[in-house]
């Protein structure tokens, strides 16, 4: 690692090299303390985090992180506050101040793959966190504000502007979200090395700078993805970083290549002259038609040739369409036309015999369905799936496997035609809408489930029935009810049944001076705390609940949770013991090396051989101890991940301040090793009765 003090200096004497014994997983620079007038380097290693003072050549702090460190970010909860170093690892994110004290703890649930500071469209300042289950979550302090599901693993996140951020996927895809709504996205033939926000043209709006592994460099407008400029480096790009000096406020962009070259650019240097509108439109075709795309650095003659070829293709298409219109006027294709009142219906239905979910597509007359093209990035890795109906029929059944707890809309292109043999087809647009819990089907069977979550909604039971119809594949017809009980069985997971009960306790509103709260008592029974928490969160969002207490009883999962906590304590003790043993053996190895060297200088070959044999034995013991420590570390990470998941699910059984209280009190109880208190916190929402 090399530290440069003067950006204009070319002399190697103006740089320092810091050697780190370990794999660096994250690197950030910033002013961690208001009292300090210089930046610190925050360095993330596989199992630790350190803040390095470049001037004093010493560590500001060094802490061990149990969950490991996958990435780091510098962020302050409020504008103007001191920066905190956030280290994200196996299911959790920990925040440290400039002294190395832990001041924040966020639960992500899964391994964190990317993280960045972000300011939402509503002005909330927080952290964007991407996890291995392809979810992007926004945290304001300890509270999760929103979550977005993507199709593949997210590799990086970059904030572009307020309410706008960019991301990269494992499929070499770069995309942008405007708030929580997806904007544009583009897939590249080469892997994406890095993305950065940088104002190329000086218009005040950041562009998305995309660096590819083959050295290609692109600048796209953040709102519509239009290509602004493009070029290519001499070698493969490995990273990009945006920075500005204390002398000038002009931001710069540094691009690092594989051969170790770092090049810095000002905004005027990276922006290329604007291209004519017609040429820019032609270049945009590369998003859909990579074979006909031309590079931006081609000369004008190549552009003219490309546009001439496109003109010929369009004229040919116009001629073909004119021939079809002439045949239609001559009634030569009358036998292949379909009735003008033909409609296509696409809906979802459960197949009880096959125990699966199916999409049913049918026509309202004798018109045959010959094929269906489904478009969904979530269901299909390629983004689409085509089904050929053999033989063509008026009704087609297609099995689908949607996510368990996620609403989904699937666009479809239905190809239909008459029974006559013809090359002419009619294409109908259709859309299949799945509810939040499409795999949970209502059954008459009663389930004996001990685990449950219970709370009181200040609303009417008729609105609870309305929510039930919007979240599950059923329709509640009777609206004049005082209680309801519904049981659900999950397709694909027989161990995840649900039982939902709601009982009216009054008119749904709190009367002035009343002692007993009125409303609807809701009880959700399920064998998995994760599924129950998803149902509870959907209810809170539907009724726009800000704060909600609940009682959660999950005896089986709490028993497993206690066993997991005991294993974590035992593994931590074993880790400390292994560390001490390795330190002792390392000291013995140093002694053996010194003694062997002394014997060599004195010409005592017998003693030298004895000490070298001793060193070989110590080295083998060190290797054996390292393997044991590695297995212990992997087991510890696995158990810590399970602990963080249970705490996250328990917090999601509440909403607002009670949700944050569960997380904070669980963190304190774990740090103080109060295992019995954790059971009460998860069940009642607090260590002490409120």
Phi and psi in degrees as a GROMACS rama.xvg file:
@    title "Ramachandran Plot"
@    xaxis  label "Phi"
@    yaxis  label "Psi"
@TYPE xy
-117.004  135.303  UNK-2
-114.39  119.697  UNK-3
-104.625  133.857  UNK-4
-95.9893  -31.9517  UNK-5
-119.226  117.603  UNK-6
-68.7596  -23.3862  UNK-7
-91.7783  -8.97608  UNK-8
-76.5593  139.959  UNK-9
-112.079  -7.12708  UNK-10
-78.8155  133.436  UNK-11
-66.4205  -18.5454  UNK-12
-68.9501  -16.4583  UNK-13
-87.8322  13.6274  UNK-14
-127.567  154.205  UNK-15
-122.387  150.629  UNK-16
-114.408  129.619  UNK-17
-112.666  117.811  UNK-18
-92.576  129.387  UNK-19
-121.983  128.017  UNK-20
-86.5967  81.8091  UNK-21
158.391  167.913  UNK-22
-83.6664  121.926  UNK-23
-81.5311  120.93  UNK-24
-102.53  -14.0528  UNK-25
-162.257  148.767  UNK-26
-146.904  124.537  UNK-27
-139.466  157.521  UNK-28
-132.934  137.461  UNK-29
-176.849  167.502  UNK-30
-88.5581  103.859  UNK-31
-79.8945  -26.2917  UNK-32
-125.25  141.134  UNK-33
-68.2546  -26.1182  UNK-34
-73.8644  -22.3128  UNK-35
-89.793  144.862  UNK-36
-107.47  20.3768  UNK-37
-142.336  162.971  UNK-38
-85.6205  154.611  UNK-39
-114.474  154.081  UNK-40
-94.3286  123.752  UNK-41
-98.4417  119.954  UNK-42
-120.2  121.817  UNK-43
-99.3133  128.21  UNK-44
-110.164  179.875  UNK-45
-62.6569  -36.52  UNK-46
-128.613  10.6919  UNK-47
-151.723  167.32  UNK-48
-135.522  135.23  UNK-49
-136.436  145.808  UNK-50
-111.781  123.618  UNK-51
-112.212  128.921  UNK-52
-90.0166  111.451  UNK-53
-67.8669  -37.221  UNK-54
-71.4606  -47.0894  UNK-55
-83.9566  -8.63748  UNK-56
55.0473  50.6468  UNK-57
-150.587  164.668  UNK-58
-83.635  130.922  UNK-59
-74.0079  -38.1028  UNK-60
-160.992  158.879  UNK-61
-142.95  121.407  UNK-62
-130.294  148.231  UNK-63
-91.0001  132.902  UNK-64
-111.404  115.82  UNK-65
-61.1893  -42.7083  UNK-66
-75.9088  -4.54535  UNK-67
83.152  170.811  UNK-68
-126.751  112.556  UNK-69
-93.8012  -34.8397  UNK-70
-158.709  161.496  UNK-71
-133.36  160.667  UNK-72
-152.829  149.404  UNK-73
-102.686  130.156  UNK-74
-158.77  146.183  UNK-75
-119.42  138.376  UNK-76
-64.4536  -34.5132  UNK-77
-126.035  146.018  UNK-78
-62.9009  129.969  UNK-79
98.3286  -16.6045  UNK-80
-76.4739  166.889  UNK-81
-67.3292  145.877  UNK-82
-70.069  144.857  UNK-83
-116.85  149.105  UNK-84
-96.4312  119.506  UNK-85
-104.625  125.785  UNK-86
-112.281  120.128  UNK-87
-106.063  134.154  UNK-88
-140.908  -128.266  UNK-89
-84.0424  81.6526  UNK-90
88.7333  -5.56515  UNK-91
-142.428  156.687  UNK-92
-126.647  124.297  UNK-93
-112.02  137.563  UNK-94
-109.767  135.735  UNK-95
-125.989  142.631  UNK-96
-86.0385  -173.411  UNK-97
-70.1172  -13.3444  UNK-98
-92.1119  -5.27574  UNK-99
87.8106  11.6287  UNK-100
-86.4098  137.403  UNK-101
-74.2974  123.195  UNK-102
-120.639  -8.26569  UNK-103
-150.554  150.059  UNK-104
-147.358  116.205  UNK-105
-114.063  143.657  UNK-106
-107.05  114.028  UNK-107
-94.1804  -22.4837  UNK-108
94.3027  -43.8863  UNK-109
-126.123  176.622  UNK-110
-60.3694  131.307  UNK-111
-83.5525  127.989  UNK-112
-105.83  -22.6904  UNK-113
-157.861  156.173  UNK-114
-160.82  144.787  UNK-115
-160.079  151.166  UNK-116
-66.6071  150.632  UNK-117
-155.826  143.964  UNK-118
-117.919  117.886  UNK-119
-72.9768  171.059  UNK-120
-64.9995  -20.2918  UNK-121
-92.5191  3.35204  UNK-122
91.1677  4.03822  UNK-123
-75.7819  132.36  UNK-124
-101.056  130.012  UNK-125
-167.644  -154.58  UNK-126
-121.191  135.342  UNK-127
-92.2638  126.837  UNK-128
-128.051  125.462  UNK-129
-105.582  137.033  UNK-130
-118.573  169.69  UNK-131
-68.8368  -16.3332  UNK-132
-88.8199  22.7344  UNK-133
64.2721  37.4914  UNK-134
-117.274  142.044  UNK-135
-114.017  120.958  UNK-136
-117.818  144.685  UNK-137
-112.221  121.3  UNK-138
-109.891  128.202  UNK-139
-106.631  107.084  UNK-140
57.1969  -118.03  UNK-141
-98.2068  1.5925  UNK-142
-105.023  132.623  UNK-143
-81.3719  118.33  UNK-144
-85.2319  -47.2804  UNK-145
-150.52  163.144  UNK-146
-138.868  140.401  UNK-147
-126.448  134.726  UNK-148
-100.969  133.122  UNK-149
-110.462  178.199  UNK-150
-87.2789  -27.1657  UNK-151
-141.436  177.574  UNK-152
-63.8796  134.124  UNK-153
-88.0415  127.797  UNK-154
-97.4088  -31.3316  UNK-155
-154.913  156.701  UNK-156
-134.209  143.563  UNK-157
-145.478  127.66  UNK-158
-79.876  128.718  UNK-159
-99.3482  -42.9428  UNK-160
-161.531  179.999  UNK-161
-64.1236  119.729  UNK-162
80.8674  8.07328  UNK-163
-133.516  130.824  UNK-164
-145.066  155.774  UNK-165
-112.534  157.614  UNK-166
-147.089  160.3  UNK-167
-126.25  146.745  UNK-168
-113.507  165.948  UNK-169
-66.4886  -16.7459  UNK-170
-88.4976  21.8217  UNK-171
64.0861  33.4687  UNK-172
-106.326  136.184  UNK-173
-115.151  133.276  UNK-174
-144.009  170.778  UNK-175
-133.803  139.67  UNK-176
-110.848  133.092  UNK-177
-102.256  97.4927  UNK-178
70.3256  -123.448  UNK-179
-104.371  6.22907  UNK-180
-99.2405  133.854  UNK-181
-68.7793  136.418  UNK-182
-98.2436  -127.722  UNK-183
-89.3692  162.26  UNK-184
-151.708  152.417  UNK-185
-146.61  138.844  UNK-186
-107.021  134.109  UNK-187
-107.033  154.929  UNK-188
-74.4453  -19.0281  UNK-189
-115.062  159.409  UNK-190
-68.1682  146.328  UNK-191
-86.9004  118.268  UNK-192
-80.7249  -39.6528  UNK-193
-164.691  152.759  UNK-194
-130.99  146.719  UNK-195
-144.809  154.9  UNK-196
-95.664  124.034  UNK-197
-155.443  134.844  UNK-198
-85.4268  100.3  UNK-199
-77.1252  -43.7087  UNK-200
-98.1461  2.18516  UNK-201
72.3292  22.687  UNK-202
-89.9567  3.01521  UNK-203
92.1602  -10.3604  UNK-204
-109.993  134.854  UNK-205
-70.5712  145.229  UNK-206
-103.569  162.719  UNK-207
-93.013  112.913  UNK-208
-92.3073  122.622  UNK-209
-118.05  120.474  UNK-210
-109.178  126.588  UNK-211
-101.452  162.188  UNK-212
-67.6585  -21.0159  UNK-213
-88.1998  6.33184  UNK-214
96.5481  -5.85401  UNK-215
-70.9556  147.176  UNK-216
-135.142  130.258  UNK-217
-131.731  148.347  UNK-218
-122.394  120.401  UNK-219
-120.99  145.822  UNK-220
-68.3574  138.21  UNK-221
-72.6884  -24.3043  UNK-222
-83.1697  -37.4592  UNK-223
-126.712  -2.67381  UNK-224
77.2345  10.541  UNK-225
-64.8889  135.418  UNK-226
-72.1496  122.224  UNK-227
-93.9449  -42.7162  UNK-228
-157.393  165.623  UNK-229
-157.232  156.148  UNK-230
-169.228  -170.793  UNK-231
-147.467  135.149  UNK-232
-82.4521  165.235  UNK-233
-71.484  -24.0269  UNK-234
-137.15  174.914  UNK-235
-65.2762  138.11  UNK-236
-82.9294  135.521  UNK-237
-114.765  -26.9065  UNK-238
-163.423  157.163  UNK-239
-137.093  146.894  UNK-240
-144.086  144.361  UNK-241
-106.264  134.673  UNK-242
-151.369  166.549  UNK-243
-145.242  147.69  UNK-244
-86.2708  165.405  UNK-245
-76.3863  -15.0564  UNK-246
-80.8934  -45.1617  UNK-247
-122.194  152.979  UNK-248
-92.8577  7.76689  UNK-249
-77.3366  122.709  UNK-250
-70.8535  149.368  UNK-251
-124.564  161.422  UNK-252
-123.954  123.731  UNK-253
-107.19  133.212  UNK-254
-118.986  124.235  UNK-255
-105.569  134.288  UNK-256
-110.894  170.513  UNK-257
-65.3261  -30.9334  UNK-258
-81.5835  7.60091  UNK-259
91.9984  4.38252  UNK-260
-84.3371  133.368  UNK-261
-117.5  120.612  UNK-262
-115.788  134.708  UNK-263
-107.989  142.689  UNK-264
-129.8  140.609  UNK-265
-89.8374  164.635  UNK-266
-55.0424  -39.2345  UNK-267
-71.0925  -20.7609  UNK-268
-82.7695  -29.2342  UNK-269
-91.0433  -21.0678  UNK-270
-81.6196  132.034  UNK-271
-96.74  161.785  UNK-272
-58.0519  143.815  UNK-273
-65.2413  140.774  UNK-274
-92.4024  156.642  UNK-275
-58.9141  151.784  UNK-276
-60.1778  -41.7838  UNK-277
-65.4649  -33.697  UNK-278
-72.3367  -39.9989  UNK-279
-62.0294  -38.6849  UNK-280
-64.6879  -39.5217  UNK-281
-66.1336  -37.591  UNK-282
-69.4685  -26.6817  UNK-283
-66.8037  -18.411  UNK-284
-63.0994  -18.5039  UNK-285
-60.5028  -23.094  UNK-286
-65.4452  -33.9525  UNK-287
-104.29  -30.5416  UNK-288
-130.268  86.4025  UNK-289
-68.0611  -27.2489  UNK-290
-68.3525  -34.8326  UNK-291
-93.7935  -0.0797686  UNK-292
-74.2953  149.026  UNK-293
-120.57  149.213  UNK-294
-71.4752  155.343  UNK-295
-69.751  -24.2908  UNK-296
-86.2103  10.197  UNK-297
-70.3453  156.105  UNK-298
-82.3556  175.062  UNK-299
-63.9371  -36.5933  UNK-300
-62.232  -40.9342  UNK-301
-65.2749  -36.1275  UNK-302
-64.675  -41.7625  UNK-303
-64.6381  -40.7906  UNK-304
-62.4223  -42.8479  UNK-305
-61.7538  -45.6074  UNK-306
-67.3286  -32.683  UNK-307
-66.0292  -41.5165  UNK-308
-62.7215  -41.0952  UNK-309
-64.4834  -35.2834  UNK-310
-63.4565  -42.4373  UNK-311
-63.2598  -42.3418  UNK-312
-63.4143  -41.3905  UNK-313
-67.2803  -39.3332  UNK-314
-63.7543  -37.0353  UNK-315
-65.3581  -41.1502  UNK-316
-63.8298  -39.6426  UNK-317
-62.7573  -41.6596  UNK-318
-61.5113  -43.383  UNK-319
-62.7738  -40.4853  UNK-320
-66.4925  -37.2274  UNK-321
-64.6425  -39.0316  UNK-322
-63.2815  -39.936  UNK-323
-64.5123  -39.7843  UNK-324
-65.3334  -38.2151  UNK-325
-64.6998  -42.1595  UNK-326
-63.6216  -37.837  UNK-327
-65.2385  -38.645  UNK-328
-66.234  -34.1148  UNK-329
-82.6537  5.77555  UNK-330
59.4318  28.8553  UNK-331
-80.6787  -14.8233  UNK-332
-117.283  19.0981  UNK-333
-62.9989  -33.3764  UNK-334
-70.5111  -17.8937  UNK-335
-100.855  0.16711  UNK-336
-78.697  155.143  UNK-337
-108.223  159.347  UNK-338
-59.099  141.553  UNK-339
-66.9208  -19.5634  UNK-340
-92.8172  16.8084  UNK-341
-69.9637  129.746  UNK-342
-129.458  155.067  UNK-343
-118.188  131.436  UNK-344
-112.619  131.27  UNK-345
-127.971  120.176  UNK-346
-145.794  169.863  UNK-347
-107.958  142.161  UNK-348
-149.435  147.316  UNK-349
-90.5944  141.342  UNK-350
-105.902  100.268  UNK-351
-64.8901  -35.2571  UNK-352
-68.6905  -44.5265  UNK-353
-87.4679  -9.81912  UNK-354
55.0986  57.5127  UNK-355
-152.688  168.802  UNK-356
-100.226  137.851  UNK-357
-130.77  145.896  UNK-358
-96.4487  123.573  UNK-359
-104.823  127.508  UNK-360
-123.866  129.201  UNK-361
-147.841  159.072  UNK-362
-108.021  162.912  UNK-363
-91.0235  4.50563  UNK-364
-147.051  -152.11  UNK-365
-87.9963  7.71258  UNK-366
-68.5774  135.267  UNK-367
-94.741  141.169  UNK-368
-88.9511  121.866  UNK-369
-105.675  -15.0319  UNK-370
-177.497  154.614  UNK-371
-135.386  132.322  UNK-372
-109.966  115.211  UNK-373
-94.4192  136.201  UNK-374
-119.104  109.923  UNK-375
-160.883  121.16  UNK-376
-75.3557  -21.2908  UNK-377
-83.3661  -41.419  UNK-378
-77.8151  -35.0188  UNK-379
-124.668  134.179  UNK-380
-64.2267  -34.2443  UNK-381
-82.0224  -4.93224  UNK-382
88.5432  -8.37414  UNK-383
-155.86  162.02  UNK-384
-151.623  127.274  UNK-385
-108.778  132.946  UNK-386
-115.564  123.227  UNK-387
-96.0111  119.96  UNK-388
-79.1273  112.715  UNK-389
-130.094  105.481  UNK-390
-83.8412  164.691  UNK-391
-58.8801  143.632  UNK-392
-146.107  164.002  UNK-393
-80.3214  -11.0802  UNK-394
-142.435  130.016  UNK-395
-128.647  137.845  UNK-396
-114.396  127.65  UNK-397
-125.583  120.836  UNK-398
-70.2447  138.296  UNK-399
-130.773  154.869  UNK-400
-129.957  80.8932  UNK-401
-79.3009  167.094  UNK-402
-61.4478  154.092  UNK-403
-69.8653  -41.4276  UNK-404
-128.435  56.262  UNK-405
-150.725  126.557  UNK-406
-68.3334  149.815  UNK-407
-150.493  140.453  UNK-408
-119.569  127.098  UNK-409
-116.516  118.978  UNK-410
-84.606  144.571  UNK-411
-138.772  146.385  UNK-412
-113.174  112.992  UNK-413
-100.131  121.829  UNK-414
-96.6814  118.847  UNK-415
-130.502  157.998  UNK-416
-165.187  -177.985  UNK-417
-86.1359  176.568  UNK-418
-72.9062  -17.509  UNK-419
-71.008  150.261  UNK-420
-76.7536  119.505  UNK-421
-157.379  156.249  UNK-422
-92.188  1.92329  UNK-423
-96.01  128.958  UNK-424
-129.872  157.906  UNK-425
-113.088  135.658  UNK-426
-110.841  125.129  UNK-427
-110.107  137.869  UNK-428
-88.8736  132.654  UNK-429
-140.335  159.52  UNK-430
-138.224  131.564  UNK-431
-106.767  121.123  UNK-432
-108.349  121.919  UNK-433
-105.008  143.855  UNK-434
-80.1726  178.277  UNK-435
-61.9001  -38.3368  UNK-436
-122.864  72.2957  UNK-437
-72.5809  -22.4721  UNK-438
-88.3477  -8.5996  UNK-439
-92.7706  113.211  UNK-440
-107.476  137.519  UNK-441
-69.6866  130.786  UNK-442
-132.709  160.669  UNK-443
-84.6925  -11.6108  UNK-444
-66.6046  138.594  UNK-445
-93.5376  133.627  UNK-446
-108.271  137.068  UNK-447
-95.8167  97.8654  UNK-448
-120.784  122.59  UNK-449
-79.587  -33.8321  UNK-450
-76.8423  138.496  UNK-451
-159.09  163.886  UNK-452
-130.806  131.71  UNK-453
-132.183  140.051  UNK-454
-158.39  169.979  UNK-455
-114.635  123.935  UNK-456
-95.6718  131.683  UNK-457
-86.3926  72.6544  UNK-458
-158.226  -175.972  UNK-459
-95.0639  152.492  UNK-460
-69.5642  -24.1476  UNK-461
-63.2305  -35.1757  UNK-462
-74.1647  -28.8802  UNK-463
-65.4798  -39.5419  UNK-464
-64.6274  -35.3638  UNK-465
-64.9953  -42.3133  UNK-466
-62.3044  -42.2963  UNK-467
-59.2009  -39.0708  UNK-468
-71.0947  -27.5677  UNK-469
-83.8359  -21.8152  UNK-470
-101.032  -28.4862  UNK-471
-119.958  155.961  UNK-472
-75.2009  66.9587  UNK-473
-153.482  166.233  UNK-474
-129.401  121.952  UNK-475
-90.9401  109.516  UNK-476
-85.7888  -36.6455  UNK-477
-81.5434  112.719  UNK-478
-97.0187  -12.7361  UNK-479
-96.1063  78.6959  UNK-480
-133.278  157.061  UNK-481
-115.482  -15.5645  UNK-482
-155.407  157.595  UNK-483
-147.985  151.851  UNK-484
-145.237  120.065  UNK-485
-131.226  138.817  UNK-486
-116.132  142.864  UNK-487
-129.902  142.193  UNK-488
-117.028  138.244  UNK-489
-96.8836  124.023  UNK-490
-69.9519  132.501  UNK-491
90.3923  -12.557  UNK-492
-149.871  90.5855  UNK-493
-68.0992  -15.3836  UNK-494
-91.842  16.8032  UNK-495
-129.459  54.6969  UNK-496
-76.8229  161.384  UNK-497
-133.043  147.033  UNK-498
-133.884  125.963  UNK-499
-119.442  124.464  UNK-500
-125.354  139.985  UNK-501
-139.399  129.967  UNK-502
-129.21  126.555  UNK-503
-74.3607  133.468  UNK-504
-110.935  11.4037  UNK-505
160.827  -153.395  UNK-506
-87.9869  2.44135  UNK-507
95.4782  1.60345  UNK-508
-133.091  153.205  UNK-509
-86.2179  121.096  UNK-510
-82.9488  144.038  UNK-511
-59.5372  132.006  UNK-512
83.4962  -0.643331  UNK-513
-75.8792  143.928  UNK-514
-89.304  -43.9312  UNK-515
-93.9238  127.586  UNK-516
-69.1118  137.476  UNK-517
-101.778  171.069  UNK-518
139.568  -141.713  UNK-519
-126.652  122.803  UNK-520
-84.3602  116.26  UNK-521
-107.991  130.02  UNK-522
-127.554  122.412  UNK-523
-111.822  116.215  UNK-524
-105.431  133.239  UNK-525
-162.35  154.717  UNK-526
-83.8728  -15.3666  UNK-527
-118.519  123.766  UNK-528
-63.5037  -32.0805  UNK-529
-61.8399  -47.6817  UNK-530
-66.2756  -41.5539  UNK-531
-62.3026  -39.264  UNK-532
-65.8136  -36.1048  UNK-533
-65.0267  -40.9026  UNK-534
-64.5064  -44.0863  UNK-535
-62.1654  -43.5038  UNK-536
-64.3747  -35.7783  UNK-537
-66.551  -37.0566  UNK-538
-64.6886  -45.5825  UNK-539
-61.1419  -40.1391  UNK-540
-69.3774  -38.7994  UNK-541
-64.7429  -42.1351  UNK-542
-91.7547  3.77589  UNK-543
54.0082  48.3413  UNK-544
-79.8336  132.17  UNK-545
-92.5071  -43.1694  UNK-546
-133.638  133.159  UNK-547
-148.438  124.52  UNK-548
-89.8657  154.153  UNK-549
-153.093  162.287  UNK-550
-110.785  126.968  UNK-551
-122.739  121.388  UNK-552
-122.62  111.198  UNK-553
-135.819  79.6629  UNK-554
-61.4171  -41.6537  UNK-555
-67.4329  -47.0784  UNK-556
-68.4894  -32.7332  UNK-557
-69.913  -33.8864  UNK-558
-64.8445  -43.8006  UNK-559
-65.682  -34.3446  UNK-560
-64.4296  -42.2392  UNK-561
-63.386  -42.4692  UNK-562
-62.0407  -39.291  UNK-563
-65.0851  -41.5558  UNK-564
-63.343  -39.1797  UNK-565
-64.9559  -38.5463  UNK-566
-65.1416  -37.0445  UNK-567
-63.0356  -42.8083  UNK-568
-62.9908  -45.9503  UNK-569
-63.3461  -41.4256  UNK-570
-67.5832  -34.3174  UNK-571
-66.5105  -41.7343  UNK-572
-63.513  -41.4953  UNK-573
-64.5437  -37.3176  UNK-574
-62.1528  -44.25  UNK-575
-63.9046  -39.9493  UNK-576
-65.0508  -42.8367  UNK-577
-64.7065  -37.2978  UNK-578
-63.0218  -42.7487  UNK-579
-65.0978  -40.802  UNK-580
-64.4315  -41.3507  UNK-581
-66.1363  -39.2758  UNK-582
-62.8974  -40.1909  UNK-583
-66.1857  -43.6451  UNK-584
-68.3804  -34.3247  UNK-585
-63.1426  -40.7664  UNK-586
-62.8013  -39.9421  UNK-587
-64.8381  -35.7549  UNK-588
-65.7544  -40.5623  UNK-589
-61.9989  -42.8779  UNK-590
-62.2449  -42.8463  UNK-591
-63.273  -39.1016  UNK-592
-64.6038  -44.0295  UNK-593
-64.9435  -44.7252  UNK-594
-64.0452  -39.9276  UNK-595
-65.5832  -38.8174  UNK-596
-67.2737  -40.2489  UNK-597
-62.6083  -41.9731  UNK-598
-64.5233  -36.9511  UNK-599
-64.7842  -42.4993  UNK-600
-66.3657  -31.8539  UNK-601
-86.5061  -4.61557  UNK-602
78.4158  13.0377  UNK-603
-88.9499  87.4943  UNK-604
-69.6014  -31.1318  UNK-605
-64.7931  -47.5788  UNK-606
-64.8733  -38.4654  UNK-607
-61.6492  -43.5505  UNK-608
-64.3483  -37.6741  UNK-609
-64.733  -43.4995  UNK-610
-69.4158  -34.3906  UNK-611
-68.5447  -36.8411  UNK-612
-64.8867  -38.9924  UNK-613
-62.998  -40.6658  UNK-614
-64.5582  -38.7219  UNK-615
-64.4114  -39.9308  UNK-616
-65.6189  -41.9703  UNK-617
-64.8487  -38.7207  UNK-618
-63.7482  -40.6655  UNK-619
-64.3127  -39.1078  UNK-620
-65.6325  -36.8276  UNK-621
-64.3399  -42.488  UNK-622
-64.2312  -41.9941  UNK-623
-63.6378  -42.2223  UNK-624
-65.2802  -34.0956  UNK-625
-65.3773  -41.8595  UNK-626
-63.5626  -41.095  UNK-627
-63.7343  -41.5966  UNK-628
-66.6516  -36.3008  UNK-629
-64.9724  -45.7427  UNK-630
-63.2421  -39.2599  UNK-631
-63.2906  -40.2806  UNK-632
-65.7533  -42.3891  UNK-633
-63.7533  -41.2049  UNK-634
-66.3828  -37.2248  UNK-635
-65.4018  -42.7549  UNK-636
-62.3174  -40.8054  UNK-637
-61.9379  -44.0991  UNK-638
-72.3268  -36.5494  UNK-639
-64.0621  -36.6925  UNK-640
-63.2138  -41.5785  UNK-641
-65.0834  -38.5318  UNK-642
-62.1385  -47.0653  UNK-643
-63.7756  -36.5375  UNK-644
-63.7998  -45.8763  UNK-645
-62.5798  -41.9274  UNK-646
-64.8824  -39.1649  UNK-647
-65.1833  -43.7402  UNK-648
-63.305  -41.3938  UNK-649
-63.289  -38.1266  UNK-650
-68.6958  -33.7932  UNK-651
-75.8127  -6.9681  UNK-652
-75.9102  -9.64003  UNK-653
-117.851  -177.839  UNK-654
-145.405  141.32  UNK-655
74.4994  -133.152  UNK-656
-62.1751  -41.9699  UNK-657
-59.6085  -34.0869  UNK-658
-65.3838  -44.8173  UNK-659
-67.7346  -34.1147  UNK-660
-65.0377  -39.2915  UNK-661
-60.853  -44.7071  UNK-662
-63.5379  -47.0808  UNK-663
-66.6655  -42.4723  UNK-664
-70.99  -33.3298  UNK-665
-64.6754  -39.9286  UNK-666
-63.0495  -42.6901  UNK-667
-66.4195  -41.6604  UNK-668
-64.0872  -38.7426  UNK-669
-68.024  -42.2752  UNK-670
-64.5102  -30.2891  UNK-671
-94.9422  2.77745  UNK-672
58.9803  40.8827  UNK-673
-100.238  83.5267  UNK-674
-68.7734  -38.6035  UNK-675
-65.186  -33.1243  UNK-676
-67.5872  -29.7356  UNK-677
-62.2254  -39.1647  UNK-678
-60.7505  -41.7044  UNK-679
-70.8476  -36.8934  UNK-680
-63.6234  -45.3369  UNK-681
-68.3854  -36.0988  UNK-682
-76.1381  -49.1654  UNK-683
-101.525  -12.263  UNK-684
93.4436  -3.94428  UNK-685
-160.734  155.241  UNK-686
-69.8422  -29.9815  UNK-687
-122.429  147.138  UNK-688
-64.2898  132.381  UNK-689
